[in-house]
Amino acid sequence: MDEILKQVNVDNAWDLVEVYSKMARWKPDDVNKSCDEITNRLDKFGVEYKVYNPELYLSIPYTASVKLSSGDTLHAKPPAYSINCEEGITAKLHYVPAHFKKDIENLFDKSQDKEASTPDKVRGKIIISEGFAFPGKIQDFEKAGAVGVIAVNPGVDIHWGICTSIWGMPEYDNIENKPNIPVVAVNLDDGKKLIELSKNNEEATLFTKLEEGWFNQKIPEVTIKSDNNSKDFILLHGHYDSWDVGVGDNATGDATMLEIARLLQENKSKLNRSVKIVWWPGHSTGRYAGSTWYADNFGIELSNNCVAQINCDSPGCRWADTFDHLSVMTEAEDYVHKIIKGVANITPVCERPHRAGDYSFNNIGISSFFMLSSTMTPELRKEKGYYAVGGCGGNIAWHTENDILEIADKKNLERDIKVYAASIIELSTCKYLPFNWQASANEFEKVLNNYQKNCGDNFDLSEAISAADDFKNKIKSFYEKINNDSLDPGKANAIIMKLARILVPLNYARNPRFSHDPAVPIPQLPVLSLCDEFAEAPKDKYGFIKNQLVRGRNRVVDALNEAGNLLE
């Protein structure tokens, strides 16, 4: 592998970064034009590709403002999927306090004050609340009767975003879950002004301008076929649409995938498993519409043959000297540690993947790692006074007009290209797939015992705990045979992949396979997460909670039994 990594040429990647630093890539026509920059370079490198051209349902945000009763107007940005409200909507302001998140680990969690969020206080009001316009918060305010929301961003800049909870394109059964109120974001200073006005029961008017509908968008796909014609493949992917020119999010990722495509094409004779590399549109304006379309339309192939999915977002940014807050599924943590330590001599810090970042394959059941890439140290972030953001290596230029060429770092980009390349090369050449389901078994045991502790005598999880213990014993025996090289690799790898199809949806999804969960946080073993609700739920809700938990327990026991039977 070292000989292949020596062939990485960061100048190939940097060329695309420089071109993209001058190309805005959020309007549909501009996105399609920027796709040609990728395919032109693939042609130059002699890499074959396909370009799909599906219709994606997108929300394109343009402008927004907040007009005060004094006549002053504050600049704002509308997140994608806010409703278009050019005529304006006027109502009294109501402040719902929330705290800004200190780390990306809990960036997507809701933090608003429950007392101030009650329907009797929210109904008919325009809500002001700190944070980004993430869907969980917007959804709660709308359900409580708010007629509009103003998200107060934590700094001097306003961040673009998307406020729908629908993952990918809406379907017939969930189209009504789109936001039906105007939503805007303002910077911290203007947010403070609005909070003060709310104390005097002042009114304000929200204006938003967006375009929503179906747009043809290009999806380029590279397939590097192994010489042994294996049907199994690794999926490397990332989005090429961005907010404005989006250098750190995600021109650097697009360039990384481009150079890896060239590198693998020139070394495909060394691969035992194929590699697919796909660039997505519709990430920013469609809540991962491109990757969702691909998961839907190639779902059976992905289920049958995809070894792992690797997301490439925000590598190679300035000051990004650590690999903290890496999204990695439990079974892949040991592997990720090995790769990053071996290539970059950095010990990564892994965390449970967020329900974000083109992780559109959880419900199919595919082992996954990476979402964001390298990032700056906590100490440096604190020194610079930076708040938590969802990309750009921790640079707060994320989702703003400031995500320009200076956010990228050529030296860091070269290192991160090698990290991604190494993780793919090792996966495509290893004898046994490196995913450790013993780690997942340990996680299940711990989570179930915690759930039992938290729900006390209100619900019995002993059947699920017993099933987890049985699976833990069987998976230990399975890996002992792998370590002794006493299992046929083909059969062993088929079992490892099949375990993913069973256990990834169990741990990272609520909805059935080949569907998509909403873009809100998913706890561990989510169908049993209501075990944590007994402490705060009113007594008259206990029967409904128990009824739901019975169904969740059945699903957990059945999945663990199926996994155990597979090992037998």
C-alpha positions in Angstrom: 0.0 0.0 0.0 2.9 2.4 0.8 4.0 2.3 -2.8 0.5 3.3 -4.0 0.3 6.1 -1.5 3.6 7.5 -2.8 1.8 8.1 -6.1 -0.6 10.6 -4.6 -0.3 13.9 -6.5 -1.9 16.7 -4.5 -1.5 19.1 -7.4 -4.2 17.2 -9.3 -6.6 17.8 -6.4 -5.6 21.4 -5.8 -6.4 22.3 -9.4 -10.0 21.5 -8.8 -10.0 23.3 -5.5 -8.8 26.5 -7.1 -11.4 26.2 -9.9 -14.2 25.6 -7.5 -13.1 28.5 -5.3 -14.4 30.7 -8.1 -17.6 28.7 -8.9 -20.8 29.1 -6.8 -22.5 25.7 -6.7 -25.9 26.0 -5.1 -28.2 27.0 -7.9 -29.2 23.9 -10.0 -27.8 25.1 -13.3 -24.5 26.1 -11.7 -24.3 22.7 -10.0 -24.6 21.0 -13.3 -21.9 23.2 -14.8 -19.5 22.3 -12.0 -20.1 18.6 -12.6 -18.4 19.1 -16.0 -15.2 20.2 -14.1 -15.1 16.7 -12.5 -15.9 14.7 -15.7 -13.4 16.8 -17.8 -10.6 15.8 -15.4 -11.7 12.2 -15.3 -11.4 12.2 -19.1 -7.9 13.6 -18.8 -6.9 10.9 -16.3 -8.4 8.1 -18.5 -11.0 7.2 -15.8 -14.3 5.8 -17.2 -17.5 7.1 -15.6 -21.3 7.3 -16.0 -23.4 10.5 -15.4 -26.9 10.0 -14.1 -29.4 12.8 -14.6 -32.3 12.3 -12.2 -35.0 14.8 -11.2 -34.4 15.9 -7.6 -36.8 17.8 -5.5 -34.9 20.9 -4.2 -35.5 24.1 -2.3 -33.4 27.0 -3.5 -33.1 29.8 -0.9 -32.4 33.4 -2.1 -33.1 36.2 0.3 -34.7 36.9 3.6 -35.2 39.9 6.0 -36.8 40.8 9.3 -38.7 44.2 9.4 -39.1 45.7 12.8 -42.1 47.8 14.0 -39.7 50.8 14.0 -39.3 50.4 10.2 -35.7 49.1 10.4 -34.9 46.0 8.4 -32.4 43.3 9.5 -30.5 41.2 7.0 -31.3 37.4 7.2 -30.9 34.2 5.3 -33.6 31.7 4.7 -32.7 28.0 5.2 -33.7 25.7 2.4 -37.2 24.4 2.8 -38.5 27.4 4.7 -41.7 28.4 2.9 -41.6 31.2 0.4 -43.1 34.2 2.0 -42.4 37.3 -0.1 -45.6 39.0 1.1 -44.4 38.8 4.7 -45.9 37.5 7.8 -46.3 39.7 10.9 -46.7 38.6 14.5 -45.5 39.3 18.0 -42.0 38.1 18.9 -41.5 35.4 21.6 -38.1 34.4 22.9 -37.3 30.8 23.7 -33.9 30.6 25.3 -31.5 27.9 24.0 -27.7 27.4 24.5 -25.2 27.2 21.8 -23.4 23.9 21.5 -19.8 23.6 22.5 -19.0 20.7 20.2 -20.2 19.0 17.0 -20.8 15.9 19.1 -24.1 17.3 20.2 -24.5 20.1 17.6 -27.8 18.6 16.2 -29.4 18.0 19.6 -32.3 20.3 20.7 -31.5 22.7 23.5 -34.4 25.1 23.7 -36.0 25.9 27.1 -39.1 23.6 27.6 -40.9 26.1 29.8 -40.8 28.8 27.0 -41.7 26.3 24.3 -45.1 25.4 25.5 -48.0 25.8 23.0 -49.7 28.4 25.2 -46.7 30.7 24.9 -45.6 29.8 21.3 -48.9 29.7 19.4 -49.3 32.6 16.9 -45.9 34.0 17.6 -42.6 34.5 15.7 -40.1 32.6 17.8 -36.5 33.8 18.4 -34.1 31.2 19.6 -30.4 30.7 19.7 -28.7 28.1 17.4 -28.8 27.0 13.8 -32.1 26.4 11.9 -31.9 22.6 12.4 -35.1 20.6 11.7 -35.8 19.2 15.2 -36.1 22.7 16.7 -38.2 24.1 13.8 -40.4 21.0 13.8 -41.2 21.4 17.5 -41.9 25.2 17.2 -44.3 24.6 14.3 -46.1 21.8 16.1 -46.6 24.1 19.1 -48.3 26.7 16.8 -45.5 29.2 15.9 -46.1 31.2 12.7 -42.4 31.8 12.1 -38.9 31.2 13.5 -35.8 33.3 13.7 -32.7 31.3 14.5 -30.0 33.4 16.1 -26.6 32.2 14.9 -23.6 32.3 17.3 -21.3 34.8 15.5 -21.1 37.8 13.2 -21.9 35.8 10.1 -25.2 34.1 9.1 -25.0 30.5 8.1 -26.9 28.9 5.3 -28.7 25.6 6.1 -31.7 23.5 5.6 -34.7 23.2 8.0 -36.7 20.2 6.8 -36.6 16.9 8.7 -37.4 14.9 5.5 -34.4 12.9 4.4 -33.8 13.3 0.7 -36.8 13.9 -1.5 -40.2 13.9 0.1 -42.5 10.9 -0.7 -46.2 10.8 -0.8 -46.6 9.7 2.8 -44.4 12.3 4.3 -44.8 15.4 2.1 -46.9 17.0 4.8 -43.9 17.0 7.1 -42.2 19.8 5.2 -42.0 23.1 7.2 -45.1 25.2 6.6 -43.8 28.4 8.2 -41.2 30.9 7.2 -37.8 30.4 8.9 -34.8 32.8 8.8 -31.4 33.0 10.4 -29.8 36.2 11.7 -26.4 36.9 13.3 -25.8 37.2 17.0 -25.9 41.0 17.3 -29.2 41.3 15.4 -30.5 38.3 17.4 -29.8 40.2 20.7 -31.8 43.2 19.4 -34.7 40.9 18.6 -34.6 39.3 22.0 -34.8 42.7 23.6 -37.7 43.7 21.5 -39.5 40.5 22.4 -39.4 41.5 26.1 -41.6 44.5 25.1 -44.1 42.3 23.2 -42.9 43.9 19.9 -44.0 42.7 16.5 -41.8 41.9 13.5 -42.4 40.8 9.9 -40.5 38.0 8.2 -39.9 38.0 4.5 -38.4 35.0 2.6 -37.8 34.2 -1.0 -37.2 30.6 -2.2 -37.9 28.5 -5.2 -39.0 24.9 -4.6 -39.5 22.1 -7.2 -38.1 19.4 -9.5 -34.7 20.0 -11.1 -32.5 17.7 -13.2 -29.1 17.3 -11.5 -26.0 15.4 -12.7 -24.6 12.5 -10.6 -21.2 11.3 -11.9 -20.2 7.8 -10.9 -16.8 6.1 -11.3 -16.4 2.3 -11.0 -12.9 1.0 -10.6 -13.3 -2.7 -11.3 -10.9 -5.2 -9.7 -9.2 -7.6 -12.1 -10.9 -10.6 -10.4 -14.3 -9.1 -11.4 -15.5 -9.3 -7.8 -19.1 -8.0 -7.4 -18.3 -6.6 -4.0 -17.4 -2.9 -3.9 -16.5 -0.1 -1.5 -18.5 3.2 -2.0 -16.6 6.5 -1.6 -18.9 9.5 -1.9 -19.3 13.2 -1.1 -21.3 16.2 -2.3 -20.1 18.6 -5.0 -22.9 21.2 -4.6 -22.1 23.8 -1.9 -23.2 27.0 -0.3 -21.6 29.7 -2.5 -18.1 28.5 -3.6 -17.8 26.2 -0.6 -14.1 25.4 -0.6 -13.8 23.6 2.7 -17.3 22.3 2.3 -16.8 20.5 0.0 -14.4 21.4 -2.9 -11.6 19.8 -0.9 -13.6 16.6 -0.6 -14.5 16.6 -4.3 -10.8 17.0 -5.2 -9.9 14.2 -2.8 -12.2 11.8 -4.5 -11.0 12.9 -7.9 -7.3 12.1 -7.1 -8.3 8.8 -5.5 -10.2 7.9 -8.7 -7.0 8.5 -10.7 -4.8 6.7 -8.2 -7.0 3.6 -8.1 -7.4 3.5 -11.9 -3.6 3.3 -12.2 -3.4 0.6 -9.6 -6.6 -1.4 -10.2 -4.6 -4.6 -10.9 -3.8 -4.6 -7.2 -7.4 -4.5 -6.0 -9.4 -7.5 -5.0 -12.7 -5.6 -4.5 -14.1 -2.9 -6.8 -14.5 0.7 -5.8 -17.3 3.1 -6.7 -16.8 6.8 -6.4 -19.9 9.1 -6.6 -20.3 12.9 -6.3 -23.7 14.1 -5.1 -25.8 17.2 -5.9 -28.8 18.1 -3.7 -26.9 17.9 -0.5 -27.3 21.5 0.5 -30.7 22.3 -1.0 -32.3 18.8 -0.9 -31.3 17.3 2.5 -29.1 14.7 0.7 -31.4 14.3 -2.3 -28.6 13.0 -4.5 -27.3 10.3 -2.2 -30.9 9.3 -1.3 -31.8 8.9 -5.0 -28.8 6.6 -5.4 -29.6 4.6 -2.3 -33.2 4.2 -3.6 -32.4 3.3 -7.2 -29.4 1.0 -6.5 -30.7 -0.3 -3.2 -30.6 -4.0 -4.1 -27.1 -3.8 -5.6 -25.9 -1.9 -2.5 -27.5 -4.5 -0.2 -26.0 -7.4 -2.1 -22.5 -6.1 -2.7 -21.5 -3.0 -0.8 -18.8 -3.8 1.7 -18.8 -0.3 3.3 -19.6 3.3 2.6 -17.1 6.1 3.2 -18.2 9.7 3.2 -15.8 12.4 2.2 -16.6 15.9 3.5 -14.3 18.8 4.5 -10.9 17.2 4.3 -7.7 19.3 3.9 -8.8 22.5 5.7 -6.4 25.0 7.4 -5.4 24.3 11.0 -6.9 20.8 10.9 -4.3 18.9 12.8 -6.4 16.3 14.6 -9.0 13.6 13.7 -11.4 14.3 16.5 -15.2 13.9 16.2 -14.9 11.4 13.4 -18.2 9.7 12.6 -17.5 6.0 12.7 -19.9 3.1 13.3 -18.9 0.9 16.2 -17.7 -2.1 14.2 -15.3 0.1 12.2 -13.6 2.0 15.0 -10.6 -0.4 15.3 -10.1 -0.2 11.6 -10.2 3.6 11.5 -7.7 3.8 14.4 -5.3 1.5 12.6 -5.5 3.5 9.3 -5.2 7.0 10.6 -2.4 6.1 13.1 -0.5 4.3 10.3 -0.8 7.0 7.7 -0.9 10.3 9.7 0.6 9.1 13.0 -2.4 10.7 14.8 -4.7 8.9 17.2 -8.3 9.7 16.1 -11.3 10.2 18.4 -14.4 8.5 17.0 -18.0 9.2 17.8 -21.4 7.8 16.8 -22.4 9.1 13.3 -24.9 11.9 13.3 -28.1 11.7 11.3 -26.5 14.0 8.7 -23.9 14.1 6.0 -25.2 11.9 3.2 -25.4 8.9 5.5 -28.3 7.7 3.3 -27.4 4.0 3.6 -28.1 3.3 7.3 -31.5 1.7 6.6 -30.0 -0.6 4.0 -27.5 -1.7 6.6 -24.0 -0.8 5.4 -21.0 -0.4 7.7 -19.8 3.2 7.5 -17.1 5.5 8.5 -16.0 9.1 8.1 -18.4 12.0 7.5 -16.3 15.0 8.4 -12.5 14.6 8.2 -9.6 16.2 10.0 -10.3 19.2 12.3 -8.5 21.7 14.5 -7.7 21.0 18.1 -10.2 22.1 20.9 -7.4 24.3 22.3 -7.0 26.2 19.0 -10.8 26.6 18.7 -11.0 28.0 22.2 -8.0 30.3 21.5 -9.7 31.7 18.4 -13.1 31.9 20.1 -14.7 29.6 17.5 -18.1 27.9 18.1 -19.1 24.5 16.9 -19.9 24.1 13.2 -20.6 21.1 11.0 -17.6 21.1 8.7 -14.6 23.0 7.2 -12.2 21.5 9.7 -13.8 23.6 12.5 -13.4 26.9 10.6 -16.5 29.0 11.2 -16.5 30.0 7.6 -18.7 26.9 7.2 -21.9 27.6 5.2 -21.0 31.2 4.7 -19.5 33.4 2.0 -16.2 33.2 3.8 -15.6 29.5 2.9 -13.1 30.6 0.2 -9.7 29.3 -0.9 -7.8 30.4 2.2 -9.9 27.8 4.2 -8.0 25.0 2.3 -4.6 23.8 3.2 -2.5 22.0 0.6 -0.4 20.0 3.0 -3.4 18.9 5.1 -5.2 18.0 1.9 -2.3 15.7 0.8 -2.4 13.9 4.2 -6.1 13.5 4.1 -6.1 12.1 0.6 -3.7 9.5 1.8 -5.9 8.6 4.8 -8.9 8.1 2.5 -6.9 6.2 -0.1 -5.4 3.9 2.5 -8.7 3.1 4.1 -10.0 2.1 0.6 -7.0 0.2 -0.5 -6.8 -1.9 2.7 -10.6 -2.7 2.4 -10.2 -3.7 -1.2 -7.2 -6.0 -0.6 -7.7 -7.5 2.9 -8.4 -11.2 3.3 -11.0 -10.8 6.0 -13.1 -7.7 6.2 -11.9 -5.7 9.2 -15.2 -4.9 10.9 -15.4 -5.9 14.5 -18.9 -7.0 15.5 -17.6 -8.0 18.9 -17.4 -4.2 19.7 -21.0 -3.9 18.6 -22.0 -6.8 20.8 -20.4 -5.1 23.8 -22.2 -1.9 22.9 -25.6 -3.6 22.8 -25.0 -5.2 26.2 -24.1 -1.9 27.7 -26.9 0.1 26.1 -29.6 -2.5 27.1 -28.4 -2.6 30.7 -28.5 1.2 30.9 -32.0 1.3 29.4 -33.1 -1.3 32.0 -31.6 0.8 34.8 -33.3 3.9 33.5 -36.7 2.4 33.2 -36.5 0.4 36.4 -39.5 -1.7 37.2 -41.6 0.0 34.5 -40.4 -2.3 31.7 -38.6 -5.6 31.5 -35.7 -5.9 29.0 -34.4 -9.3 30.2 -35.4 -11.1 27.0 -33.4 -8.6 24.9 -30.5 -8.7 27.4 -30.4 -12.5 27.1 -30.5 -12.3 23.3 -27.6 -9.9 23.4 -25.6 -12.1 25.7 -26.1 -15.1 23.4 -25.0 -13.1 20.4 -21.9 -11.9 22.2 -20.8 -15.5 22.9 -21.4 -16.6 19.3 -19.6 -13.6 17.8 -16.6 -14.2 20.1 -16.3 -17.7 18.8 -16.6 -16.4 15.2 -13.7 -14.0 15.5 -11.6 -16.6 17.3 -11.9 -18.7 14.1 -10.9 -15.7 12.0 -7.9 -15.0 14.1 -6.9 -18.7 13.8 -7.4 -18.5 10.0 -9.7 -21.4 10.2 -12.7 -19.9 8.3 -13.1 -19.7 4.6 -12.6 -16.0 3.8 -15.4 -15.9 1.3 -17.9 -17.3 3.8 -16.6 -15.3 6.7 -16.8 -12.0 4.7 -20.3 -12.8 3.5 -21.3 -13.3 7.2 -19.7 -10.0 8.2 -21.6 -8.2 5.5 -24.9 -9.9 6.4 -24.4 -8.9 10.0 -24.2 -5.3 8.8 -27.6 -5.7 7.0 -29.1 -6.9 10.3 -27.4 -4.8 13.0 -26.7 -1.4 11.3 -30.5 -0.8 10.9 -31.1 -2.0 14.4 -28.6 0.5 15.9 -28.9 3.4 13.5 -32.5 3.5 12.2 -36.1 3.4 13.3 -37.8 2.9 10.0 -37.6 -0.3 7.9 -34.9 -1.2 5.4 -34.9 0.6 2.1 -36.6 3.6 3.7 -35.1 6.7 5.3 -35.4 8.0 8.8 -35.9 11.8 9.4 -32.9 14.1 9.8 -33.1 14.2 13.6 -30.7 12.5 16.1 -31.0 8.7 16.4 -30.0 7.2 19.8 -28.5 3.8 20.3 -30.9 0.9 19.7 -33.5 3.6 18.9 -36.6 1.4 19.1 -35.9 1.1 22.9 -34.9 4.7 23.6 -38.2 5.4 25.2 -36.8 3.5 28.2 -35.3 6.9 29.1 -38.6 8.7 29.1 -40.3 7.2 32.2 -38.5 9.7 34.5 -40.2 12.8 32.9 -43.3 11.3 31.2 -46.6 11.8 33.0 -48.1 8.6 34.5 -51.0 8.6 32.1 -48.5 8.1 29.2 -46.9 5.0 30.7 -49.2 2.6 29.0 -48.5 4.0 25.5 -44.7 4.0 26.2 -44.9 0.3 27.3 -46.9 -0.6 24.2 -44.3 0.9 22.0 -41.4 -0.7 23.9 -43.0 -4.1 23.6 -42.7 -3.8 19.8 -39.2 -2.4 20.0 -38.1 -5.3 22.2 -39.5 -7.7 19.7 -37.5 -6.1 17.0 -34.3 -6.2 19.0 -34.7 -9.8 20.1 -35.5 -10.9 16.6 -32.6 -9.1 15.0 -30.1 -10.5 17.6 -31.5 -14.0 17.2 -31.2 -13.7 13.4 -27.6 -12.6 13.8 -26.9 -15.4 16.1 -28.5 -18.0 13.8 -26.4 -16.7 11.0 -23.2 -17.3 13.0 -24.3 -20.9 13.7 
